[in-house]
């Protein structure tokens, strides 16, 4: 594959970094992203179109109003220059105030004030300045920055300074409130419609995800497909997959039951034959072999079957672990049991108990002291089983979960010697949607951590 040049890789890396940072700020849920995808382009497009239209209309009206005001002022100046007497000026001022809404005053002998700082963007200032420069062509000073409803204009005449006060609305058309109301109103309508529509579209997806999660945890997943066509297709595919898995599990269970019956029949014949032979030291080894074969057969069948047909039920882990603690202490092992949080969890009780029995039996077999810590948060139930035994090297901890795998210390063997204790325990944990990990115990031996979702 051809490598990109360095000057091309740098912009590409910057783009990836920018998109990664942007992704951290974006919502993570499908519902929120769907609302964003639907609303954001619509709001942006509406804003651009509305702003462009309103701005052009606003600008055109403002320039025309400003031109009319300046034209009236220009006419008053022409009348004053035609008759500069004070009596005529008073007459013009009364007519301007009554008919035009313009207040004028002649300030003889005063210069124009210093220019005020121009605003960054003022449509009225630009419009008046342009019209005054075009129509009157005299030195002028304007004040459009203040919050007053009046605009002050001063023009330098031959006999003084003409001070003009004009209502701001006469020269300026402000439609900002209309624009804001229009944008907020239509945006709220769009948001309400989009949320109502997307909520109905997302709900079937959430229910499908919940059904898949429950099925993965071994719980009953009552689910009826509904929603959009694509969602229903995914739901039907999930239901068909669930039926195939359940059918395969039923067939496997039926086959294993048949195999179990046949093998147990043969073992019963062996036991009966040995019993008829009487007590003899020569047959002691045969008795032990038959018993070991019986235990190994039960272990194999339990591992292969996985006890998957047991229904889930709410189980109090406090009661279950207290019973297991009592069993361990009867065998002489010192056991410490600690709980944190609510211990009511939905599991397959007998199957989950077998998982815990395998973990605790493993600790009991190779350690003298055992510590059990059960803690639950909002999402997970975690049970730590610690012992003070020899432990397992870090590089071999994954291997002990393989069926029939044995270490030199035989740390992963169950009581029957089948090498399936930890394998069965992890199989049960994963059937509940969790897992088992091995680590270093605070007691100096092995820590087995069982973690399942609640």
N, C-alpha and C positions, 0 to 999 in steps of 0.2 A: 504494500500500500504506500502511495506517495505521500511524503510528509509535507505539511504546509510550511511555507516560509515563515521566518520569525515575525515579520511585520504583519502577516495575516493571522498568526496564532494569538498575538496579543489582543487585537480587537475581539477575537472569538472568545478568549478567556474572560475579557471584561464583560462581554455579553452574557456568558454563562454565570458569572458572579452576580451581575445585576438581576438576572432572572431568578437566581437562587435567593437573593435577598428579598425580592418582591414576593416570591412564593411563601416566605416566612410571615409576611403580613397579610396574605390572602386567607380567606376562611378555608377551613379544612373539610367542612361538611358538604355533602352533595346538595342539600337544600339551600344553604347559603350561597354556594357557588352558582346554582341554577338561577337564584334570584338576581345575583350579580350579573350573570351572562345575559339575562333577559332585560334587566332594567338599565344597566349602564349604557349600552349603545343607544337605547331609546331616549334616555334623558340627555345624553350628549347631543344627539341629533336634534332633539327638540330645542335644546338650549341654543345651539348654533343657529338654527333656522329662525327661532323667535328673536334672538338677540340681533341677528343681521337685519331682519325686517324692521324691528322696532327702532334700531339705531339709525337706519337710513331714513325712516319716517320721521323720527325725532330730529335728526340733523336738518332735514329739508324744511320742516315746519319752523325750527328755530331760526334758520337763516332768513326765511321769509318774514317772520315776525320782527327780527332785528332790522331787516331792510325797511319795513314799514315805519318802525320807530325812528330810525335815522332819517327817513324821508320827511317825517313830520317835523323833526328838529331842523332839518335843512330848510324847510318852508318857513319856519319861525325866524331863522337867521336871515333869510331873504327879506322878510317883512321888516325886520329890525333895521337892516341896512337901507331899505327904502325910506324909512322914517325913523331915525335914531332918537327922536325926542322921548323924554321920560314918560309923558302922558301916553304916547302910542305904545311904549313898552308895557305899561300897566294894562292897557287894553288887550294887547297880545297875550299877556300872562293869564288874564282872566279867561280869555277864550280857550287857551291851551289847557288850562286846568279843568274847565267845564266840559269841553268837547273832546279833548284828546287824552285826558288823564295824565298830563305832563305838567310838572311844576318847574317853572324857570325863574332864575334870579340872576341879575347882572352885578358882578363884583368888580367895580372899577379899580384899576391900579394894582390888582393882586396877580402874582405869577402863578403858573400851574404848579401843583404839588409834585413832589418827587414821585417817580414811578414806583408803584407797588410791585412786589415780587409776583411774577406770573405763576398761576397754578399749573401743576403738571399737565392736567387735561381739563380744560374748561371750554365747552362748546360755545357758551354765551360770550365769553371773553374773545374768542376767535372770531365769532360772527360779528359782534359789534365793532371790533377793531378793523375788520375788513371793510365793513360798510361805511364806517366813518372815514377811513382812508380813501375810499372810492367816491363817495358822494359829496362830502364836505371839504375834504382836502385842507384841513387846518390842524394845527397842533391840538392834541386832545389828551385827556387823562380820564381813565375810567376805573371804577371800583365795583367789581362783581364778586369779590371773594367773601364779603361779610355774610352773616346769616340773616340780614334784614331782607324784608320783602321788596325793598327799593334798590334800584341800580343808580349810582351817581355817575354823571358824565360832565366833564368840564371841557369847554372849548375856548381857545384863545381867539378873541375878536379884536378889531381895531381899537375899540373904546373900552375894553376890559375883558373879563372872563365870564362866559355864560355858564352858569351852574344849572344842570338839568337833573331832575329826579323823576325816574320812571318806575312804574311797577314792574317787578321782575317777571310776572306772568305775561306782561304785554310784549316782552321780547324773548321769552324763553318758554319752551314747551317741555315740561318734565313728565315723562310717562314711566318713571322708575317703579312707582307703586303698582301700576298696571302690570308691568313685566314681572315683578316679584309675585304678585297674587296669581298671575297666569301660570308661572312656573311651579309654584308650590301647589296650587290646586290640581293641575294636571299630573304632577309628579305623585301626589298622594293617591289620586285615582289609579294611576298605573301601578303603584306599589300595592294597593289593596287588591286589584285584580290579579296581579302576578302572584302575590302570596296565597290568595285563595285557590288559584289554579295549581300552583306548584305544590302546595300542601297535599292536595289530592293525588298528585302524580308521584310524590316522594313516599307517601305512606305505604303503598304496596311494596316498594323496594325495601323499606325498613322492616316490614313484616316478613318478607322473604329472608332477609339477613338474620332476623331473630329465629326463624324456623330452622335455618341452616346451622346456626350456633347451637340451638337446643339439640338438634340431631347429632351434632358433633360431640356434645357432652353426654350423649346417651339418654336424653330426656325425650318425653313425648312431644312431637312437633305437629300440633294440629294447625293446618294451614290450608286456606282455600284461595286459589289464584284469582286475582282481580287486578284492575288497573289497565294501563295501556297495553297494546298488543305485544310489544316487545317484552314488557314485564311479565305478562301472562305466559309467553313462550319460555322465558327463563324459569318461571315457577313450575310449569309443566315438566321441563327438563329436570328440575330439582326433584320433583315428586317421582318421576320415573327412575332417576338414579337412586333415590331412597328405597323404592320398591325392589330394585335389583339387588341392592346391598342387603336388604332384609331377607329377600328370597335366598340369596347365596348363604347368608348366615344360618337360615333355617335348614337349608340342605346340608351344610357342613355339620350343624348340630345333630341332625338326624343320622348322618353317616357316622359321626363319632360315637353316638349312642349305640349304634349297631356294632361298631368295632369294640367298644367298651364291653358290651354284653358278651361278645364272642370270646374276647381275651380273658375276661373274668371267669367265664365258664371253664376255660382250659386251666387257669390258675386254681380254680376250685377242685378240679380233678387231681391236680398235682398235690394239693393240700390233703385231699381225701386219701390218695394213695400213700402219702407219707404217714398219715395218721394210722392207716391199717398196718403199716409196717412196724408200728410200735416204737417205743422209745429206744433209741440206739445212738450211741455217740457218733457212729459213722454217718448218721443222717442229719446231724445238727447243722452241718454246713449247708445241706440241701434246704433245710427249713429256713435258714437265714437268707439264702438266695431267693427263695420263693417270696418271703416277706419283702425283701428289697425290690424284687420285680413288681410286686403289688403296689408298693409306694411309688416307684418310678412310673408305672402305668397311670396311676391317678394324677401324678404331676404332669405328665405329657398331655393327658386328656384335658386337664384344667387349663394348661397353657394354650392348647389348640382351640379349645372351646371359648375361652375368654369370658365365660359366664355372662355372655351378652344378652341372654334372654331375660335377665332380671330387670324388673321395672325400677325407675328412679323414685325416691321418696325423701321427704325432709328428715334429716338425721341429726341428732344431737351428738356432736363430736366429743363433748365432755363425758357423756355416759360411755361412749364407745372406748375412748382412751382410758378412762378409769378402769373399765373391765380388763383391758389389755395390761395396764399397769399392775393390777392385782394378780393376773396370771404370771407376769414376769417375777414379781416379788415372791410368789410361792415357790419359784425355782431358785431363790436365793440371791437374785440380782438386785442391788440397790438402784431404785428408779426415782427420778425427780420429774414431776409433771407440772407444766406451766401453761396457762391459757391467757390469751389477749384478744379481746373482741368477742363478737357474737359467734357462737359455735354451731348455730343451726344452718346446715348446708344440705342442698339437694344432691344426693348421690345414689348409687346402687348399693344399698347397705352391706349385704353379704360380700359382694365383690370388693368393695372398698375396704372392708375389714380384712379380707384376705391380703390385700396390698399392704396394709399396716402390719399385719402379722408377719409377713415375709421380711419387712424392713426391721421390725423390732426383734424377730427371731435371729436375724443375721447379727444384730448388735449384741444380743444376749449370748450368742454362741461364742463370740470372740472377745467379749469384754465383761468386766465385772460390774462396772458402774454404767448406768444408762440415764440419759437426760432427754426428755421429750418436751418440745416447745411447739404449741399450736397457736398461731396468730392469724387474724383475719382483718383485712381492710375492705375497702368498698368493692374491690374486684376479685381478690384472690384469697384463698385459704392456703396457708403454708404450714407444713408440719416438719420440724427438724428432729431427727433421731440421731443423737450423739452417743458415742461409746468411748471407752478408754483402751480399745484393742489395738492391734498392730497397724490398722489402716491399710490403704491401698495406694500405691505409687500414682502420681498424677497422670503419667503417660498410659496407665492401664485402666483408668476409671471408666472410659467408654467401652473398653473390651468386655468388662464384666457383665454388661447388659446383653451381650450376645448369647443366644440360647446355646447351652451345652459347653460354654467356654469356662475353663477352670484356671485359676491362678495356682501358684505353688502353695500359697497359704489356704487355698480352697475357700477364699472369702466370699465367693458368690454362690456357694452350694447351699441348698436347703437341707433339711434333716434327712431326706431320702437319698441324698447324694446325686440328684439328677442335674445339678448345675442350672436350675431354672428359677431360683428364688427371686433374684433381682430382675430377671427378664420378665417374669410374670408380673412383678410389681410395676415395672415401667409400662408394660402393656395395659394394665388396668388404669394407671394414671393417664396415659394418652387417650384411652377410651373415654375418660371424663374430660378431655380437652386440656389436660395439663401435662406434667412431665416430672421426672426425678433426676436430680443432679447430686453428685458426690463431691465432698470437699473435706477439709480438715476440721476436726471437732475441737471444741474448746477444752474437752477432756483429754486431748492428745491422740485420739484415735480417728475414726471415720465419722463424718457427718453425712447422712442421707437426707436430702431436702425434697419433700413431696409438695408440689404446688399445683393447684387446680383452680379454675375460675368458679366463682360463686354465682 
